[in-house]
Amino acid sequence: MVLWVVCYFGGILGFVFITLRGWVPDNQATVITGILVSMSLGFVVMFLHHWLFTARWGRTAGKFLTGIRVVDVATGRPPTVWNAAKRTLVRLAVQLVPFGQVANALIALQDPRSIRTWHDKAAGTWVIRA
């Protein structure tokens, strides 16, 4: 998780710094490539973290600390590898859309009996107290 934060936000901060400062190095393409590689690495690390931990244990480190876990709606067990991958991909897609997480939260609040976000609905999962 720390690696994701460093890679992703390091890439964003590098991009913002270059843009705001008007800094144009001798080899600008190398700097921009480095930023894109850093951000991409952050997304890959985040995807693997959420996908593998959810598929194996039904929880990431953050879910463990907060006492919640992800279960398959049909079985009550951790989601399959495929469902965990779908859940993670939809989650990442929602994060890329401006105000996507706000819309996701509003969707979850529409039905107070089953507070499920888009990524839970897409993967057939539910978040419960552990």
N, C-alpha and C positions, 0 to 999 in steps of 0.2 A: 504494500500500500504506500509506504514511504517513497519507494522508487517511482511509483506512478505519479505521485504528487510532484516530486522533483522534476521528472521528465516533462510532464504535461505543463505544469505552471512555469517551469523554466523556459520552455518553448514559447509560451504566451508572453512572458515577461521580456524575453529576447526580441520577439516581434514588436511589442509595444515600444521598447527602448529604441529600436532601430527606426520605427515610424515617427515617434515623437521628437527624437533628437535630429532627425534628418541625416543620420549617419550613413554614409555610403562608403564602405570599405573598398579597397582595391579589387577584391574578389567578392562582390556582393552575392553572387550565385552560391558560393560556398557557405556563406553565413545563413542564407535562406534555406539551403538544403539541410544544414545542421539543425535549424529550428524545426523544420518539418519532420526530420528523422527523430528528433527528441520528442515531439508531440505524438508521433506515430508509435514510438516505443512505449510512451505512457499509456496510450489506448490499448496496446497489446497486453501490457502488464495488467492493466485493470480488467480487461476481458478475461484473461487467464485466471486471475485471482477470484473473481466472482463466479466464473463458470466452474472451475474445478472444486472450489470449496463448497459451493452450493450443491453440486452433483454428489460429492463424497459425503459431506456431513450435514448438508441442509442449512449451513450457516457460514458466514464469513466471520472474521475476527470482530467486526463491529456488531454483528448480530449476536455473537457469543457474549460480548460485554453487556449488551442491553437485554439479554435473556429472551431472545426471539429466534425462530428458525423458520425455514421455508419447507413446506411439505406439499406433496402432490395431493390435489383435491380428491382424487379417486381412491388412493391407497393410504394416505396419511403418513407415508414414508418420504424420505428425501427424493426430490425429483430425479428422473432419469438424466443421463448425460445429455441426450437430445433436448429434453425440456429445459434443463438448466442452461444450455447454449441459447435456446430461443429466448428465454427470460433475460439473459444477459445482453443479447443483441438488441432486443427491443428497448431495454433499459438504456443502453448506450445511444440508440437512435433518439430516444426522448430527450436525453441530455444535450444532444447536438442542436435541437430545435430551440430557438429563442422562446422563453417562457414555457418550454415543454414540461418542466417539472411542476410548474404551477398548474398547468392544465391536467397533468397526471394526478396531482393531489385533489383537484376538484372532481375529477372522474371518480376517484376512490370514495369521496364523500357523498356521492349521489345515492348510494345504497348503504345506509349505516349498518345493516345486518352483516354484509360481507364487504368489508373495506378492502377492495382489490384494485390495484393499479393496472395500467395497460400491460406491463410486462408480466404480471401475475395472470391476467386473463389470457394472454397469448400463450403462455406455457402451461396453463391449467394448474397453477400453484396457489398457495395460500400462505400468508405469514401468520404464525401462531406463537403464543408464549411457550417457551421451552420447558 
